[in-house]
Amino acid sequence: MNGAGHLRGVPAALLFDGLTRVELTWIEKRVEYWIRFGQDVQEQILDRRRRVLSFPPHSVFAFVRWAANDFGTIISRIDIVRAISPGEHYQTLPFVRPGGDILLRMDGWPKVERVLQIVDAIESVGINPAEVSPHHWRHVHNRLAAGQEPRSYTAEQHRAILLRRKVEP
């Protein structure tokens, strides 16, 4: 691929097959990139420490990145991302190709930990976090970024979202 986003004269947009790929790495206590939730449709094992998961358009997943060196943690981050459809606008994100609609982005362990607690709370009431309204994840992002506590996601809200999805094209 050259700097213009082409592979041998073919625009990169034409090479996109509709799947969003996330490269995961696991080197214990050094680099730990993992998916907290989301349903992949394909897995490619690159080697014993790296693999690539592929997500279909419109699916939502949480990508957690943590890395350390001899002096301590150098990155602690969570991104909740909606996989895109071909032709849709997206934001770029390291290790996510081509990118996605970033619903939530938190840096620093205290905020990452708080997002993980929110995910746990959603699961504890029997809701798959990948099915939560994207608007709720944006709300969580905005409230935590402002140093405030986000509202809880309720079973009633979730039922309403599921009904809305049935009637939307």
Secondary structure as the mmCIF struct_conf table of DSSP 4:
data_model
#
loop_
_struct_conf.conf_type_id
_struct_conf.id
_struct_conf.beg_label_comp_id
_struct_conf.beg_label_asym_id
_struct_conf.beg_label_seq_id
_struct_conf.end_label_comp_id
_struct_conf.end_label_asym_id
_struct_conf.end_label_seq_id
TURN_TY1_P TURN_TY1_P1 GLY A 3 ALA A 4
BEND BEND1 GLY A 5 GLY A 5
STRN STRN1 HIS A 6 LEU A 7
TURN_TY1_P TURN_TY1_P2 ARG A 8 GLY A 9
STRN STRN2 VAL A 10 PRO A 11
HELX_RH_AL_P HELX_RH_AL_P1 ALA A 12 LEU A 15
BEND BEND2 GLY A 18 GLY A 18
STRN STRN3 THR A 20 ILE A 27
TURN_TY1_P TURN_TY1_P3 GLU A 28 ARG A 30
STRN STRN4 VAL A 31 PHE A 37
BEND BEND3 VAL A 41 VAL A 41
STRN STRN5 GLN A 42 ILE A 45
BEND BEND4 ASP A 47 ARG A 49
STRN STRN6 ARG A 50 PHE A 55
TURN_TY1_P TURN_TY1_P4 PRO A 57 HIS A 58
STRN STRN7 VAL A 60 ASN A 69
TURN_TY1_P TURN_TY1_P5 ASP A 70 PHE A 71
STRN STRN8 GLY A 72 ARG A 82
HELX_LH_PP_P HELX_LH_PP_P1 ALA A 83 SER A 85
TURN_TY1_P TURN_TY1_P6 PRO A 86 GLY A 87
STRN STRN9 GLN A 91 LEU A 93
TURN_TY1_P TURN_TY1_P7 PRO A 94 PHE A 95
STRN STRN10 VAL A 96 ASP A 107
BEND BEND5 GLY A 108 GLY A 108
HELX_RH_AL_P HELX_RH_AL_P2 TRP A 109 SER A 124
TURN_TY1_P TURN_TY1_P8 VAL A 125 GLY A 126
HELX_RH_3T_P HELX_RH_3T_P1 PRO A 129 GLU A 131
BEND BEND6 VAL A 132 VAL A 132
HELX_RH_AL_P HELX_RH_AL_P3 PRO A 134 ALA A 145
TURN_TY1_P TURN_TY1_P9 ALA A 146 GLY A 147
HELX_LH_PP_P HELX_LH_PP_P2 GLU A 149 THR A 154
HELX_RH_AL_P HELX_RH_AL_P4 ALA A 155 VAL A 167
#
